[in-house]
Amino acid sequence: MILYTTMPQELVYQTPVSEFGKQEIIQYEGIPLLVERDENQSYRVIQVMSTDPTHFLDGRCTPGRILTNNRF
């Protein structure tokens, strides 16, 4: 089947609800982050939730970065 659409793939093929149970919002050095917990009890940054533009430029909390529990 071919699907012709201008909508992004994330809207057409949405994430299962069970995946959202792993996500939470944490404060990392004063920066609110949306993270996903993995099986090693570390966190992978999904999104910076701050309204401060300097937080988006901080390399310590870029999306995809792995944070361990001892860093909080």
trRosetta pair geometry for C-beta under 8 A, 3 or more apart (Angstrom, degrees):
i j d omega theta_ij theta_ji phi_ij phi_ji
3 12 6.9 130 133 -163 152 151
5 12 6.4 134 72 -78 153 134
7 11 4.8 -97 170 75 114 128
7 12 5.6 128 101 -50 118 96
8 11 5.2 92 65 5 80 100
8 12 7.4 -157 98 -2 43 89
9 12 5.7 -61 -146 41 38 108
9 13 5.9 -15 172 30 77 104
10 13 7.2 -69 -124 65 20 70
10 14 7.1 61 169 -103 57 54
10 15 7.8 -8 -157 -28 84 90
11 14 6.9 4 -153 -71 26 88
15 19 4.9 -88 169 60 112 141
15 20 7.1 119 113 -49 121 86
16 19 5.3 105 70 -7 78 101
17 20 5.8 -49 -166 22 48 114
17 21 7.9 59 144 -28 66 92
18 21 6.0 -38 -168 10 46 117
19 22 6.3 -51 -172 25 48 110
19 23 7.6 44 140 -21 68 107
20 23 5.5 -54 -157 27 51 116
22 36 5.0 41 123 -158 107 84
22 37 5.3 -138 -170 49 82 78
22 38 7.9 53 -172 -78 130 38
23 34 6.2 8 -173 -179 111 92
23 35 6.9 165 -147 86 64 37
23 36 5.2 -35 -91 -94 72 74
23 37 7.9 -167 -85 5 24 75
23 46 6.7 -21 -127 3 114 155
24 34 7.7 -180 95 -148 24 57
24 35 6.3 -23 65 63 69 83
24 37 7.0 24 16 -26 109 106
25 32 5.9 5 -178 -172 107 98
25 33 6.9 164 -151 81 60 38
25 34 5.5 -34 -95 -94 75 62
25 35 7.6 131 -112 16 26 77
25 49 6.1 -8 -135 1 115 164
26 32 7.5 165 85 -147 33 53
26 33 5.7 -21 62 61 80 91
26 35 5.6 -16 16 16 114 127
26 43 6.9 -50 16 -133 149 170
26 72 7.1 -70 173 -114 131 131
27 30 6.4 10 -177 -100 102 17
27 31 7.0 138 -159 61 58 35
27 32 5.9 -33 -97 -91 66 60
27 33 7.7 144 -107 16 18 80
27 72 8.0 102 82 -149 67 101
28 31 5.2 -35 70 62 79 92
28 33 5.3 6 9 3 117 130
28 60 7.6 -159 137 125 123 109
28 61 5.7 151 86 -97 136 125
28 67 6.4 -85 -115 -128 142 161
28 71 7.3 17 -146 122 103 105
28 72 6.6 -81 -111 -106 70 80
29 60 7.3 12 34 105 144 146
29 61 7.9 -145 46 -47 108 127
31 48 6.7 -44 171 -144 113 98
31 50 5.6 -61 -153 -47 76 137
31 52 8.0 -106 -117 55 84 120
31 55 4.8 154 -129 -143 113 120
31 58 6.7 -124 -80 56 159 153
31 61 5.4 -148 104 -1 149 172
32 48 7.6 104 85 -172 63 57
32 49 4.2 -69 115 74 105 108
32 50 5.4 146 44 -67 86 73
33 43 8.0 105 109 142 129 136
33 45 5.5 -64 -172 -129 130 96
33 46 7.8 130 169 42 84 67
33 47 7.2 159 -162 84 62 47
33 48 6.0 -39 -108 -111 74 51
33 49 6.2 179 -104 9 16 95
33 61 5.7 -126 -86 -165 133 122
34 45 7.6 93 76 -163 55 59
34 46 4.7 -64 107 68 95 108
34 47 4.2 12 45 54 118 93
34 48 7.9 -115 19 -51 81 9
34 49 5.5 105 -30 -49 89 113
35 43 3.9 11 171 -177 140 118
35 44 6.3 147 -161 69 81 38
35 45 5.6 -46 -102 -101 85 44
35 46 6.1 170 -109 4 25 89
35 67 6.9 -63 -125 39 145 122
36 43 6.8 140 65 -157 36 67
36 44 5.0 -22 59 58 93 95
36 46 5.6 83 -21 -47 98 117
37 41 6.9 -11 -166 -132 104 38
37 42 7.6 152 -148 80 60 29
37 43 5.8 -38 -94 -98 57 73
38 41 7.6 -83 74 -11 63 15
38 42 5.8 -12 46 63 105 77
38 43 7.5 175 5 -99 82 23
38 44 6.3 65 -35 -17 113 106
41 69 5.8 -12 137 -39 103 127
42 66 5.5 29 143 -178 131 99
42 67 6.4 173 -175 85 85 44
42 68 4.8 -42 -117 -103 106 58
42 69 6.8 -111 -99 -25 57 74
43 66 7.1 149 80 -159 45 53
43 67 4.5 -18 65 63 99 98
43 68 7.8 -171 23 -79 75 16
44 64 6.8 -20 -174 -148 98 26
44 65 7.3 160 -152 81 57 35
44 66 5.6 -28 -96 -99 71 67
44 67 7.7 178 -83 19 21 75
45 48 7.5 17 -179 -61 120 68
45 61 5.7 157 -114 -170 156 65
45 62 6.7 130 84 93 145 31
45 63 5.3 -131 113 -116 97 38
45 64 6.5 -33 67 27 88 26
45 65 4.8 17 19 53 122 84
45 66 7.9 -132 -1 -71 80 21
45 67 6.6 79 -46 -14 93 110
46 63 6.2 13 180 -135 18 97
47 63 6.2 16 -83 -93 39 114
48 55 5.6 166 -176 129 133 107
48 56 5.5 -180 74 -94 156 68
48 61 6.1 99 -94 125 104 114
48 63 7.3 -103 -20 -52 81 86
50 55 4.0 26 66 62 154 161
50 56 7.3 -148 69 -45 108 75
52 55 4.6 87 80 -9 97 107
52 56 8.0 -174 98 -8 60 79
53 56 5.8 -50 -163 27 48 112
53 57 7.1 37 147 -12 70 106
54 57 5.6 -60 -155 40 45 110
54 58 6.8 61 146 -41 69 95
55 58 5.5 -38 -153 8 39 120
55 61 7.0 -31 -179 69 84 135
58 61 5.4 27 98 31 110 96
58 62 7.7 -159 95 -49 59 72
59 62 5.9 -19 -149 -26 46 116
60 65 7.3 149 167 156 35 167
61 65 6.5 -141 -139 54 24 143
61 67 7.8 10 -111 -63 74 128
62 65 5.1 100 63 -27 71 119
67 71 5.4 -115 -167 63 89 137
67 72 7.6 80 157 -54 121 89
68 71 5.5 101 64 -6 70 105
69 72 6.4 -52 -167 15 47 110
